[in-house]
Amino acid sequence: MQKKILLFIVATMLTFSVPAIAMNMISEMGIAEQVDDASPTITVQGSTVCVNGGNEQVLEIVSLTGKAIASYKIDNPTQRFELNLPKGCYILKVGKTVRKVTIK
């Protein structure tokens, strides 16, 4: 009889506390935050990179091994950069926008 009561209490606690804990964790992790539609876009054509919507931010270029290659200050809402990099894959970051690109 005591096992049944204990089982009932534990089941009741889990039923009511887990959703509240899960929602608290989700909001703490930032999953519930709104998506910013004004995030910059990064496009690559050959060795030219075009950044739209990244005004007053920095374009960071990193190799796939994690080595910082270059960084450029973005002065205009739409700005192009001619990259003099060897062919290969790189990671480009502007604010929270990150893209893996291939320079051909």
C-alpha positions in Angstrom: 0.0 0.0 0.0 2.8 2.4 0.8 4.5 1.6 -2.4 1.4 2.5 -4.3 1.1 5.9 -2.5 4.7 6.6 -3.1 4.4 5.7 -6.7 1.3 8.0 -7.1 3.2 10.9 -5.4 6.2 10.6 -7.6 4.1 10.3 -10.8 2.1 13.4 -9.8 5.3 15.4 -9.1 6.7 14.4 -12.5 3.5 15.2 -14.3 3.4 18.7 -13.0 7.0 19.7 -12.5 8.7 18.4 -15.7 6.8 20.6 -18.2 7.6 23.7 -16.0 11.3 22.7 -15.7 11.5 22.0 -19.5 9.9 25.4 -20.4 12.3 27.1 -17.9 15.3 25.4 -19.5 14.1 26.3 -23.0 13.8 30.0 -22.2 17.1 30.0 -20.4 18.8 28.4 -23.4 17.4 31.1 -25.7 15.4 28.7 -27.8 12.3 30.7 -27.2 13.8 34.0 -28.4 12.5 35.6 -31.5 14.3 35.2 -34.8 15.8 38.5 -36.1 14.8 39.0 -39.7 17.4 41.7 -40.2 20.4 39.3 -39.9 23.1 39.7 -42.5 23.3 37.5 -45.6 26.6 36.3 -47.0 27.0 35.2 -50.6 30.1 34.1 -52.5 30.8 34.1 -56.2 34.3 32.9 -57.1 36.6 34.8 -54.7 34.2 37.7 -54.1 32.1 37.9 -51.0 29.0 40.0 -50.8 27.6 40.9 -47.3 24.1 42.4 -47.2 22.7 43.9 -44.0 26.0 43.9 -42.0 26.5 47.6 -41.7 28.9 48.6 -38.8 29.8 44.9 -38.2 32.9 42.8 -38.9 33.4 40.1 -41.5 35.6 37.4 -39.9 37.2 34.7 -42.0 38.5 31.5 -40.3 40.0 28.4 -41.8 38.4 25.0 -41.1 41.2 24.3 -38.6 40.1 27.4 -36.6 42.9 29.7 -37.6 41.9 33.4 -38.0 42.6 34.4 -41.6 41.3 37.9 -41.9 38.7 40.4 -40.7 37.1 43.3 -42.5 35.1 46.2 -41.2 31.7 46.5 -43.0 31.0 50.2 -43.7 27.9 49.9 -46.0 24.6 48.0 -45.9 25.8 46.1 -49.0 29.5 45.6 -49.4 31.7 43.4 -51.5 35.1 42.0 -50.7 37.6 40.5 -53.1 39.4 37.8 -51.2 42.9 36.9 -52.2 42.8 33.5 -50.5 44.0 30.1 -51.7 41.3 27.8 -53.0 39.6 25.9 -50.2 36.9 25.9 -47.5 36.5 28.8 -45.0 34.1 29.9 -42.4 32.7 33.4 -42.7 31.0 35.1 -39.8 29.1 38.5 -39.6 27.4 39.0 -36.2 25.5 35.8 -35.5 25.4 34.7 -39.1 27.9 32.0 -40.0 28.5 30.4 -43.4 30.8 27.7 -44.5 32.0 28.6 -48.1 34.3 27.2 -50.7 36.6 29.6 -52.6 37.3 28.3 -56.1 
